[in-house]
Amino acid sequence: MKARIYVTMKPTVLDPQGQTICSALQSMGHRQIAAVRQGKYFEIGLSDGVSRESALKMLDEVASDVLSNPVIEDYRLEILD
């Protein structure tokens, strides 16, 4: 079983890296790009025999406690069969 976790800045938090990427893209001629928000992506392999329910609980804890900063970031996770 595999899981994916996406971590992004909360909408109310400034994203200077995203703004820099947006400026660079616009200077390269991509003027139609109005905004960029950057984030992190994690692909996690799980051991055989782990139940979906157990995996969701554990991954939620990992995403909240380790992979994201809940003060400034949101996350979402998905389990792939």
MOPEDA-V529146 format. One record per residue. RES is the residue in one small letter. SS is DSSP state (2 for helix, 1 for strand, 0 for the rest). OMEGA is omega in degrees with one decimal (* if undefined). D_FIRST is the distance of its C-alpha to the first C-alpha in Angstrom with 2 decimals. Layout:
((RES/SS/OMEGA/D_FIRST) (RES/SS/OMEGA/D_FIRST))
This chain:
((m/0/176.6/0.00) (k/1/176.3/3.80) (a/1/174.2/6.92) (r/1/176.5/10.47) (i/1/178.8/13.57) (y/1/179.9/16.99) (v/1/-179.9/20.09) (t/1/176.5/23.52) (m/1/175.1/27.05) (k/0/-177.1/28.51) (p/0/-177.8/30.94) (t/0/-177.9/33.90) (v/0/176.0/33.19) (l/0/-178.7/34.85) (d/0/-177.2/32.69) (p/2/178.2/35.06) (q/2/176.3/32.56) (g/2/178.1/31.82) (q/2/177.9/35.59) (t/2/177.9/36.20) (i/2/179.7/33.70) (c/2/178.7/35.39) (s/2/179.6/38.82) (a/2/179.0/37.86) (l/2/178.9/36.55) (q/2/178.8/39.74) (s/2/176.6/41.91) (m/0/176.5/40.30) (g/0/-179.6/41.58) (h/0/-174.3/38.68) (r/0/-179.2/40.93) (q/0/177.6/39.03) (i/0/-174.7/36.20) (a/0/-177.6/37.32) (a/0/176.2/34.59) (v/0/171.4/31.41) (r/0/-179.0/29.01) (q/0/-179.6/26.66) (g/1/-180.0/23.45) (k/1/179.6/20.45) (y/1/178.0/16.94) (f/1/172.6/14.05) (e/1/-172.3/10.73) (i/1/175.1/8.68) (g/1/-179.4/6.22) (l/0/-179.6/5.38) (s/0/175.1/7.13) (d/0/176.0/7.03) (g/0/177.7/8.88) (v/0/179.4/8.10) (s/0/179.1/9.26) (r/2/-179.8/8.61) (e/2/178.9/12.16) (s/2/179.7/11.97) (a/2/179.8/9.17) (l/2/-179.7/11.42) (k/2/-178.3/14.43) (m/2/-178.7/13.51) (l/2/176.1/12.36) (d/2/177.7/15.51) (e/2/179.5/17.54) (v/2/-179.1/16.32) (a/2/-178.0/16.97) (s/2/-172.7/20.28) (d/2/-171.1/21.56) (v/2/-170.2/20.49) (l/2/-179.4/19.27) (s/0/172.9/21.90) (n/0/-173.0/25.52) (p/0/178.2/25.91) (v/0/-174.3/29.60) (i/0/-175.1/29.20) (e/1/170.1/25.60) (d/1/174.4/23.33) (y/1/170.4/19.55) (r/1/-179.6/17.04) (l/1/176.0/13.30) (e/1/177.5/10.88) (i/1/175.4/7.39) (l/1/-179.6/6.16) (d/0/*/5.35))
